[in-house]
Amino acid sequence: MVTGVILAGGENRRMNGRMKALLPFGGETLIERQVREMKRICDELFVVTNQPDLFSPVVGEGVQIVRDEIPFQGPLGGMHTALTRASHDDVWIVGCDLPFLSSRVAQALIACRRRFKCDAVVPVVSGRTHPLHAIYGKACGSVILDLLRQEIRQVKQLLERIHWKRADESFFMEHGLDLRFVTNVNTPEEYKKALINRGTGVEHL
């Protein structure tokens, strides 16, 4: 049993103000694509946003749209909200700008967390940490709350306070998983590139 979370906050400044989650992508919006993939393994799914009216007509049934309990705190605020509400201990948290997120990747990360009994498993690809396509234990919510009370809002500070395991290229190669799940679209140029790469061997999509 897995809880899925899409963080759909942010001001989308680098996308010239366009809402990344609502960009068209292969006949659907980016967030519809994400919901479809996450529902493969998640029986509970949240979209955390302070603009719920934008998403309620789009995400469909079975998706709970919630506001930040502590607003204006960036990704950590959304993560805290989701972890507090999650019914399950394994929580798959993603950003809304990942067109090629993968449920197969998430399953491998969940198995790793359960095996090593750690707080989180986070991909590290090409030396870059990807905390917004990662698996967290529900207990991380209390750690985040302590950080927010100290006015600390950086996700990297969370990783310094918890016991987490990195999943690098060798981990994904061992499991036969496509590394394009870390692709994000923060700029119009990245969006165009992702559209070109759409449908070329990405898991399930």
C-alpha positions in Angstrom: 0.0 0.0 0.0 1.5 3.3 -1.2 0.6 6.9 -0.8 1.4 9.1 -3.8 2.0 12.8 -3.7 2.3 15.5 -6.4 3.6 18.8 -5.3 2.0 21.4 -7.5 3.1 24.6 -5.9 5.7 27.1 -7.0 5.4 30.3 -9.1 6.6 28.8 -12.4 8.8 31.8 -13.1 11.2 29.9 -15.3 8.3 28.7 -17.4 7.3 32.4 -18.1 4.4 32.0 -15.6 2.8 29.0 -17.3 1.6 26.4 -14.9 3.9 23.4 -15.5 1.5 20.8 -14.2 -1.1 21.9 -16.8 1.1 22.0 -19.9 -0.2 19.8 -22.7 1.7 16.5 -23.1 0.6 13.9 -25.6 -3.1 14.6 -25.6 -3.4 15.2 -21.8 -1.9 17.6 -19.3 1.3 16.8 -17.5 -0.4 16.2 -14.2 -3.0 13.9 -15.8 0.0 11.9 -17.2 1.5 11.8 -13.7 -1.7 10.7 -12.0 -2.2 7.9 -14.5 1.2 6.5 -13.9 1.1 6.9 -10.1 -2.2 5.1 -9.9 -0.5 2.0 -11.0 0.9 1.5 -7.5 -0.8 4.1 -5.3 -4.2 3.5 -3.7 -4.1 6.9 -2.1 -3.1 10.0 -4.1 -2.7 13.7 -3.1 -2.1 16.8 -5.1 -0.8 19.5 -2.8 -1.5 23.0 -4.1 -2.6 26.4 -3.0 -4.6 26.7 -6.3 -7.1 23.8 -6.0 -9.6 25.3 -8.4 -7.1 24.9 -11.2 -6.7 21.1 -10.6 -10.0 19.8 -9.4 -11.5 19.7 -13.0 -8.3 17.9 -14.3 -7.1 15.2 -11.9 -10.2 13.1 -11.9 -11.7 10.8 -9.2 -9.7 9.2 -6.5 -7.3 12.1 -6.1 -7.4 14.3 -3.0 -6.5 18.0 -3.6 -5.2 19.6 -0.4 -3.7 23.0 0.5 -0.5 23.4 2.4 -1.1 23.3 6.1 1.8 25.7 6.6 1.7 27.9 3.4 4.6 29.6 1.7 7.3 27.1 2.8 8.3 25.7 -0.6 8.5 21.9 -1.2 9.1 21.1 2.5 5.7 22.7 3.3 4.0 20.5 0.7 5.9 17.4 1.9 4.9 18.1 5.5 1.2 18.4 4.5 1.3 15.1 2.5 3.2 13.1 5.1 0.9 14.2 7.8 -2.2 13.1 5.9 -0.7 9.9 4.4 -2.4 6.7 5.4 0.6 4.5 4.5 4.2 4.5 5.7 5.6 4.4 2.1 5.0 7.8 0.5 6.1 8.5 -3.1 6.6 12.2 -3.4 7.2 13.9 -6.8 7.3 17.3 -8.3 4.7 18.3 -10.9 7.3 18.9 -13.6 8.4 15.3 -14.2 6.8 14.0 -17.5 8.5 10.6 -17.3 8.1 9.6 -13.7 8.0 5.8 -13.3 6.0 3.6 -11.0 8.6 0.8 -11.7 11.3 3.1 -10.3 9.1 3.9 -7.3 8.5 0.2 -6.6 12.3 -0.5 -6.7 12.8 2.4 -4.2 10.1 1.2 -1.9 11.6 -2.3 -1.9 15.0 -0.8 -1.0 13.6 1.3 1.8 11.9 -1.7 3.3 15.0 -3.8 3.0 17.3 -1.3 4.7 14.6 0.1 7.1 15.7 3.7 6.3 13.7 6.9 6.4 14.0 7.5 2.7 15.5 6.3 -0.6 16.4 9.1 -3.0 17.8 8.8 -6.6 21.2 10.3 -7.2 21.8 10.4 -11.0 24.9 12.0 -12.6 25.9 13.3 -9.2 22.6 15.2 -8.8 20.2 14.3 -5.9 16.5 14.1 -6.9 14.5 14.4 -3.7 11.2 15.0 -5.6 11.1 11.5 -7.1 11.8 9.7 -3.9 10.2 7.5 -1.3 9.8 8.8 2.3 8.6 7.2 5.4 5.6 8.9 7.1 7.7 9.7 10.1 9.7 12.2 8.1 6.8 14.6 8.5 7.7 15.4 12.1 11.4 16.1 11.1 10.1 18.5 8.5 7.9 20.3 11.0 10.9 20.8 13.3 12.8 22.3 10.3 9.9 24.6 9.4 9.7 25.8 13.0 13.3 26.8 12.6 12.5 28.6 9.3 14.6 26.1 7.4 13.0 25.4 4.0 15.6 23.6 2.0 15.0 19.9 1.2 18.7 19.2 1.5 18.5 20.1 5.1 15.9 17.4 5.6 18.3 14.8 4.1 20.9 15.9 6.6 18.5 15.1 9.5 17.3 11.7 8.4 18.7 8.3 7.6 18.4 7.9 3.8 19.9 5.7 1.2 21.0 6.8 -2.2 20.0 5.0 -5.3 22.5 5.7 -8.1 22.9 4.7 -11.7 24.1 1.2 -10.8 21.0 0.6 -8.8 18.7 1.5 -11.7 20.9 -0.4 -14.2 20.6 -3.5 -12.0 16.8 -3.2 -12.1 16.6 -2.4 -15.8 15.1 1.0 -15.3 15.2 4.0 -17.6 17.0 7.0 -16.2 14.7 9.5 -17.9 12.4 9.5 -14.9 14.6 12.3 -13.5 13.9 14.6 -16.5 12.1 17.8 -15.4 10.7 20.7 -17.3 11.5 24.0 -15.6 11.9 26.1 -18.8 10.3 26.3 -22.2 13.4 24.8 -23.7 13.3 21.8 -21.4 9.6 21.4 -22.2 10.2 21.3 -25.9 13.0 18.7 -25.4 10.7 16.5 -23.3 8.1 16.7 -26.0 10.6 15.5 -28.6 11.6 12.6 -26.3 8.1 11.6 -25.5 7.2 8.0 -26.1 10.8 6.7 -26.8 11.1 3.8 -24.5 9.9 5.4 -21.2 8.4 2.9 -18.8 4.7 2.5 -19.1 4.1 5.9 -20.7 
